[in-house]
Amino acid sequence: MSIEISKDARKEAVASIERYFKENMEERIGNIAAGALLNFFLEDIGPVIYNQAVADVQERLQAQVAEVDIEIHEDAFTYWRKFDRAGR
């Protein structure tokens, strides 16, 4: 599965790469080269970040599911308890 980003996100990412090179590197990078570098990041490094995000979400969801029984648990056979307490 390849990682896809929207056209707007791609445009901003390419502009960000161009700016990074302009401000931090000795040479500038053009629009086409910045797009190619973005493609490399998305294809080669992106899956690592994506997989970590999926693992983080799974962990969080599993923790929430584990707490469902505590949060919404209802005791059974409680009808007579109210009478037992009142009679004492």
Buried (B, 14 or more C-beta within 10 A) or exposed (E): EEEEEEEEEBEEBBEEBBEEBEEEEEEEBEEEBBBBBBEEBBEEEBEEEEEEEEEEEEEEEEEEEEEEEEEEEEEEEEEEEEEEEEEE
